[in-house]
Amino acid sequence: MTPFLLAFTGTCLRRWIFLLTLAGAFGGLALAADAPGRREWKVDGVTRTGLVYAPVTAKSQPTPVVFAFHGHGGTMQNAARSFSIHTHWPEAIVVYLQGVPTPGQLTDPEGKRAGWQARAGDHGDRDLKCFDTVLRELRSELRVDDRRIYATGHSNGGGFTYLLWATRGDTFAALAPSAAVGKFSRNDLKPKPVLHIAGQKDQLVKFAWQEAMIAVLKNVNQCGAGEPWDRDCTRYASPLGTPVVTMIHAGAHGYPPAAPPLIVKFFKQHAQP
């Protein structure tokens, strides 16, 4: 082996040892790695899984947290690829949780594919309990910035994001559901900054349903007139400091590739008092 290859191999080996040491020291979190690492949690006797990314600095300084939820039939791996929040905000802890077999509201009535509870009380609140468990363990392992905790999700995952707002609203600084509506009373929502993403040609979660949801959000947040915020985005200011931003794209139900950097931009603008 040439001196160059020896040096190169040694450098790579030292890097892997460094990353493995960090992973062992911080409960298996993918600290400073390029991709999130797999984690497991026991919730009511059931093993739940997720992909978690955390920057090295999360052990020493307050760090924002983003929870991201795939759609019905999706996976945590696909969510990490399509949302890719950790690449747009590498300074944040990002959690891509995996759903479990769940009857769909619009498809998959037999519940053969993975998803999330739609209403409080469904399935023994297993997904709300999973969220609580994961956040509690993150707080015990890392320095979570409680003023900057966020959630986003697509389709059924967006509906679960709305359910988290309705049931765990005090936890979050802002939320960003996509292609979704909520299954709860509007009285369950406390004013919060929200970015809603919707496709005009969505035939699954129909665009008209999402327009009605957006109207509820603007009413809850006491929003006024809208003004341009970014490409395809309108911001409706709120005297409460809880604006509604809509990203209305020309597509159907699919997750728009332009969404992740806009979500991160929006989250960075909002923290709890």
C-alpha positions as CSV (number, residue, x, y, z in Angstrom):
1,M,0.0,0.0,0.0
2,T,1.4,3.4,-1.0
3,P,2.0,6.1,1.7
4,F,-0.9,8.1,0.3
5,L,-3.3,5.2,0.7
6,L,-2.0,4.4,4.2
7,A,-2.6,8.1,5.2
8,F,-6.1,8.1,3.5
9,T,-7.1,4.9,5.2
10,G,-5.9,6.1,8.5
11,T,-7.9,9.3,8.2
12,C,-11.1,7.4,7.3
13,L,-10.6,5.0,10.2
14,R,-10.1,7.8,12.7
15,R,-13.3,9.5,11.4
16,W,-15.3,6.3,11.8
17,I,-13.9,5.8,15.3
18,F,-14.8,9.4,16.2
19,L,-18.4,9.0,14.9
20,L,-18.9,5.6,16.6
21,T,-17.6,7.1,19.9
22,L,-20.1,9.9,19.6
23,A,-22.9,7.5,18.9
24,G,-22.1,5.4,21.9
25,A,-21.8,8.4,24.1
26,F,-25.2,9.9,23.2
27,G,-27.5,6.9,23.1
28,G,-27.0,6.0,19.4
29,L,-27.9,9.3,18.0
30,A,-26.4,10.2,14.6
31,L,-24.4,13.0,15.9
32,A,-22.4,14.8,13.2
33,A,-23.1,12.0,10.7
34,D,-24.5,12.7,7.2
35,A,-27.7,10.6,7.8
36,P,-30.0,10.1,10.7
37,G,-29.5,7.0,12.8
38,R,-32.2,4.4,13.8
39,R,-33.6,4.4,17.3
40,E,-36.1,2.3,19.2
41,W,-38.5,3.1,22.0
42,K,-40.9,1.0,24.1
43,V,-44.4,2.5,24.2
44,D,-47.0,0.5,26.1
45,G,-45.0,-2.7,25.4
46,V,-44.7,-2.0,21.6
47,T,-41.4,-1.2,20.0
48,R,-41.6,2.0,18.0
49,T,-38.8,3.1,15.7
50,G,-37.5,6.3,14.2
51,L,-34.6,8.0,12.4
52,V,-32.9,10.7,14.5
53,Y,-30.3,13.2,13.5
54,A,-28.6,15.5,16.1
55,P,-25.7,17.9,15.6
56,V,-22.7,17.5,17.9
57,T,-23.6,20.7,19.6
58,A,-26.9,19.3,20.8
59,K,-25.1,18.0,23.8
60,S,-23.7,21.3,24.9
61,Q,-26.2,24.0,23.8
62,P,-29.9,24.5,23.4
63,T,-31.0,23.0,20.1
64,P,-34.3,23.2,18.2
65,V,-36.2,19.9,17.5
66,V,-38.3,19.1,14.4
67,F,-40.6,16.1,14.3
68,A,-41.5,14.9,10.8
69,F,-44.3,12.4,10.0
70,H,-44.7,10.4,6.7
71,G,-48.0,9.9,5.0
72,H,-50.2,6.8,5.2
73,G,-48.3,3.9,3.7
74,G,-45.0,5.7,4.0
75,T,-41.8,5.0,5.9
76,M,-39.4,6.9,8.0
77,Q,-36.7,6.3,5.4
78,N,-38.8,7.9,2.7
79,A,-39.7,10.8,5.0
80,A,-36.0,11.4,5.7
81,R,-35.3,11.5,1.9
82,S,-38.3,13.6,0.8
83,F,-38.5,16.0,3.8
84,S,-34.8,16.1,4.3
85,I,-35.2,18.6,7.1
86,H,-31.8,17.7,8.5
87,T,-30.0,18.8,5.4
88,H,-31.7,22.1,5.3
89,W,-31.3,22.7,9.0
90,P,-28.2,20.7,10.2
91,E,-28.1,22.7,13.4
92,A,-31.4,21.1,14.5
93,I,-32.4,17.8,16.0
94,V,-34.7,16.1,13.5
95,V,-36.9,13.1,14.2
96,Y,-38.5,11.0,11.5
97,L,-40.8,8.6,13.3
98,Q,-42.2,5.4,11.8
99,G,-46.0,4.8,11.9
100,V,-47.6,1.4,12.5
101,P,-50.4,-0.4,10.6
102,T,-53.4,1.8,10.7
103,P,-56.8,1.8,8.9
104,G,-56.8,4.8,6.5
105,Q,-59.4,7.5,6.5
106,L,-59.5,7.5,2.7
107,T,-57.6,4.4,1.7
108,D,-56.5,1.1,3.2
109,P,-59.6,0.4,5.3
110,E,-58.0,-2.9,6.5
111,G,-55.1,-1.1,8.0
112,K,-52.3,-3.1,6.4
113,R,-50.1,0.0,5.9
114,A,-48.4,2.3,8.3
115,G,-50.0,5.5,9.5
116,W,-51.0,7.7,12.4
117,Q,-54.0,8.1,14.6
118,A,-56.4,10.7,13.3
119,R,-58.3,11.7,16.5
120,A,-57.6,11.9,20.2
121,G,-58.4,8.6,21.8
122,D,-57.9,6.5,18.6
123,H,-55.9,3.3,19.1
124,G,-55.3,4.1,22.8
125,D,-53.5,7.3,21.8
126,R,-50.5,5.1,20.9
127,D,-49.0,7.8,18.6
128,L,-49.4,10.6,21.0
129,K,-47.8,8.5,23.7
130,C,-45.0,7.7,21.2
131,F,-44.4,11.4,20.6
132,D,-44.4,12.0,24.4
133,T,-41.9,9.2,25.0
134,V,-39.5,10.3,22.2
135,L,-39.5,14.0,23.3
136,R,-38.9,13.0,26.9
137,E,-35.9,10.8,26.0
138,L,-34.5,13.6,23.8
139,R,-34.7,16.0,26.7
140,S,-32.9,13.5,28.9
141,E,-30.1,12.9,26.5
142,L,-29.6,16.3,24.8
143,R,-30.1,20.0,25.4
144,V,-33.5,20.5,23.8
145,D,-34.5,24.1,23.3
146,D,-38.1,24.0,24.6
147,R,-38.8,27.4,22.9
148,R,-38.1,25.9,19.5
149,I,-40.0,22.6,19.0
150,Y,-41.7,22.0,15.7
151,A,-43.8,19.5,13.8
152,T,-44.4,18.8,10.1
153,G,-46.1,16.0,8.2
154,H,-47.6,15.1,4.9
155,S,-51.2,13.7,4.3
156,N,-52.0,11.4,7.2
157,G,-48.8,12.7,8.8
158,G,-50.1,16.2,8.3
159,G,-53.3,15.3,10.0
160,F,-51.3,13.9,12.9
161,T,-49.4,17.2,13.0
162,Y,-52.7,19.0,13.4
163,L,-53.7,16.5,16.2
164,L,-50.4,17.3,18.0
165,W,-51.4,21.0,17.8
166,A,-54.8,20.2,19.2
167,T,-53.6,18.0,22.0
168,R,-50.0,19.2,22.7
169,G,-50.2,22.8,21.6
170,D,-48.2,24.2,24.4
171,T,-45.2,22.2,23.2
172,F,-44.8,23.8,19.8
173,A,-43.4,27.0,18.5
174,A,-44.9,26.5,15.0
175,L,-46.2,23.7,12.7
176,A,-46.3,22.9,9.0
177,P,-48.9,20.3,7.8
178,S,-49.0,19.4,4.1
179,A,-52.0,18.0,2.1
180,A,-54.1,17.5,5.3
181,V,-57.0,18.5,7.4
182,G,-57.5,18.1,11.1
183,K,-60.0,15.8,12.9
184,F,-60.9,17.9,16.0
185,S,-62.9,20.9,17.2
186,R,-61.5,24.3,16.2
187,N,-61.8,25.2,19.9
188,D,-59.0,22.7,20.6
189,L,-56.5,24.9,18.7
190,K,-54.6,27.7,20.5
191,P,-53.2,30.3,18.2
192,K,-49.9,29.1,16.7
193,P,-47.8,30.1,13.7
194,V,-48.7,27.6,10.9
195,L,-47.6,27.0,7.4
196,H,-50.1,24.9,5.4
197,I,-49.1,23.3,2.1
198,A,-51.8,22.4,-0.4
199,G,-52.0,21.2,-4.1
200,Q,-54.8,22.7,-6.2
201,K,-55.2,19.4,-8.0
202,D,-55.3,17.2,-4.9
203,Q,-58.1,14.7,-5.4
204,L,-57.4,12.6,-2.2
205,V,-57.5,15.3,0.5
206,K,-59.5,17.6,-1.7
207,F,-58.3,21.2,-2.2
208,A,-61.7,22.5,-1.1
209,W,-61.4,20.7,2.2
210,Q,-58.0,22.2,2.7
211,E,-59.3,25.7,1.8
212,A,-61.9,25.3,4.6
213,M,-59.1,24.2,7.0
214,I,-57.1,27.3,6.1
215,A,-60.1,29.5,6.8
216,V,-60.3,27.9,10.2
217,L,-56.6,28.6,10.8
218,K,-56.9,32.3,9.9
219,N,-59.9,32.6,12.1
220,V,-58.1,31.0,15.1
221,N,-55.1,33.2,14.6
222,Q,-57.2,36.3,13.9
223,C,-55.4,36.9,10.7
224,G,-55.8,39.9,8.4
225,A,-55.1,40.4,4.7
226,G,-52.4,38.3,2.9
227,E,-49.2,39.4,1.3
228,P,-46.5,37.5,-0.7
229,W,-44.0,35.7,1.5
230,D,-42.1,33.4,-0.9
231,R,-42.7,31.6,-4.1
232,D,-46.3,30.3,-4.2
233,C,-46.6,31.5,-0.6
234,T,-48.9,34.0,1.1
235,R,-48.5,35.3,4.6
236,Y,-51.5,36.4,6.6
237,A,-50.4,38.6,9.5
238,S,-51.8,38.1,13.0
239,P,-51.9,40.7,15.8
240,L,-51.2,37.7,18.1
241,G,-47.8,37.1,16.5
242,T,-49.2,33.8,15.0
243,P,-49.3,34.3,11.3
244,V,-50.7,31.8,8.8
245,V,-48.6,31.1,5.7
246,T,-50.1,29.1,2.8
247,M,-48.0,27.4,0.1
248,I,-50.5,26.7,-2.7
249,H,-48.9,24.8,-5.5
250,A,-50.3,23.6,-8.9
251,G,-49.7,19.9,-8.2
252,A,-51.9,17.1,-6.8
253,H,-51.5,15.1,-3.5
254,G,-47.7,14.5,-3.8
255,Y,-45.2,16.2,-1.5
256,P,-43.7,19.2,-3.4
257,P,-39.9,19.2,-3.5
258,A,-39.9,23.0,-2.9
259,A,-41.5,22.6,0.5
260,P,-38.6,21.6,2.9
261,P,-36.5,24.8,2.6
262,L,-39.7,26.9,3.0
263,I,-40.7,24.9,6.1
264,V,-37.2,25.5,7.6
265,K,-37.4,29.2,6.8
266,F,-40.7,29.4,8.5
267,F,-39.7,27.5,11.6
268,K,-36.5,29.6,12.0
269,Q,-38.7,32.7,12.2
270,H,-40.7,31.5,15.2
271,A,-39.9,30.6,18.8
272,Q,-42.1,30.4,21.9
273,P,-42.0,33.5,24.1
